[in-house]
Every structure is written in C-alpha cells, then in structure tokens.
Amino acid sequence: MEKEFHIYLGKFKIDENEFPLMLYILAEKDSEYNIDYAVSIMEDEGFEDGNFNKVGKKNFEEMYEDEKFKEYFESALEFGYCIVKYT
C-alpha cells in the first residue's frame, strides 16, 4: 500500500511549559486525518493540555524536496511518527 505523511501543527505542554510543535505521522495514502490518534501519540510521549490548529499532507515525492525536513520524514518512516518540538 502507498503511504503519505500527515503533518499536525499545534501547541502542547510538558512539565508546565508550552511548546509549539509539529507531528509527522506515517499514514495510508489518501486517508483521513486522525486527530484522536495524533493526540494519543502526544499524551503517550508525556505532553498534555494541547491542541492542533493546522494539518497537512505530504506525499513521498515531495518528501526530499526540502532538505531541512528530511530527517523528520526519515524518523517517521522508521518509527511511525516524529515529534518536532520548538523551544
């Protein structure tokens, strides 16, 4: 089956500090966004009291067009998701 990346943008708290972040999730191509699953990933990783305010998709052809995001996509490929926390 073909895959794509779902990208969620939002803010979550960890240890009383709020951080903007991006969550990359490996998903089936043309599948619907799954906010509940995205939130459960964040909670499993210790984040809380947050939300996502934007979502988007990238297909594999677009994946390596921007070199600075390449490692995030590769991490999501390996582990199923990648959280990028901005401090």
C-alpha positions in Angstrom: 0.0 0.0 0.0 1.1 3.5 -0.7 1.9 5.8 2.2 2.0 9.6 2.8 2.8 11.8 5.8 0.2 13.7 7.8 1.6 16.7 9.5 -0.1 18.3 12.5 0.9 21.7 13.9 -0.1 22.8 17.4 1.0 23.6 21.0 1.2 21.2 23.9 2.5 21.4 27.4 5.1 19.3 29.1 6.3 19.9 32.7 4.2 23.1 32.8 5.9 24.6 29.7 4.1 25.1 26.5 5.8 24.3 23.2 4.9 24.8 19.6 5.4 21.6 17.7 5.0 19.6 14.5 3.9 16.0 14.5 4.6 13.8 11.4 2.6 10.6 11.2 3.1 7.9 8.5 -0.3 7.1 7.1 -2.1 5.3 4.3 -2.2 7.4 1.1 -5.4 9.4 0.8 -6.5 8.5 4.3 -8.4 11.0 6.6 -6.7 12.9 9.3 -7.0 11.3 12.7 -6.7 14.0 15.4 -7.6 11.5 18.2 -4.6 9.3 17.2 -2.3 12.3 17.0 -3.4 13.5 20.4 -2.9 10.0 21.8 0.7 10.0 20.5 1.4 13.3 22.2 -0.1 12.0 25.5 1.9 8.8 25.3 5.1 10.9 24.9 4.2 12.9 28.1 2.6 16.0 26.5 -0.7 17.4 27.8 -3.2 20.2 27.6 -2.7 20.9 23.9 -4.3 21.0 20.5 -3.6 21.0 16.9 -4.6 24.1 14.8 -3.4 23.1 11.4 -3.0 19.8 9.4 -1.5 19.0 6.1 -0.2 16.1 3.9 3.0 15.4 2.1 3.5 12.5 -0.3 6.7 10.6 -0.8 7.6 12.5 -4.0 7.6 15.8 -2.0 9.4 14.3 0.9 13.0 15.1 0.0 12.4 18.5 -1.8 13.2 20.4 1.4 16.5 19.1 2.8 15.9 20.6 6.3 12.8 18.3 6.9 14.4 15.1 5.5 15.4 13.8 8.9 11.8 14.2 10.3 10.4 12.2 7.4 13.1 9.5 7.8 12.3 9.3 11.6 8.6 9.0 10.8 9.4 6.2 8.3 11.4 4.3 10.9 9.1 4.8 14.0 5.7 5.7 12.5 5.8 9.2 13.7 8.2 12.1 14.6 7.6 15.0 17.0 9.5 18.2 16.4 9.4 20.4 19.5 10.4 24.1 19.1 12.0 25.8 22.1 
